[in-house]
């Protein structure tokens, strides 16, 4: 089963427009490779995959009742929701790419929002940018999604999807 990335983008936007606002930032430059090649993925902060918050019945992000704008959630919680979102799109999680924390201009952060440079004097939003890689449902395609998630869990977005060469 081959995926259509455009369909994924339209569905994600529909959720956002319906009030389930997400921004996930998974930006990565890890040497994530499949097959016999070793994976080099360095996270700048530790997190525990077992530390997940309660599942959301409404959206694949943190449950709205758990979000307090401006109050950061734990890194582990946020990483868990990114993984849940990826797996909720019928992909099998394989590995994380490089993960980093950064700041973006303004609030909320959308996929087109630029990172805040040192000279930015406006509002800054702290987020995690990370890559998730895995296989599609019938395990015939390798994919990598780049997410952005605000540290308060208020927005999570899948900002980039790539189909990778198969091993």
Secondary structure by P-SEA (a helix, b strand, c coil): ccccaaaaaaaaaaaaaacbbbbbbbccccccccccbbbbbbbcbbbbccccccccccccccccccccccccccaaaaaaaaaaaaaaaccccccccbbbbbccccccccccccccccccccbbbbbbbbbbbbbcccccbbbbbbbbbcccccccccccccccccc
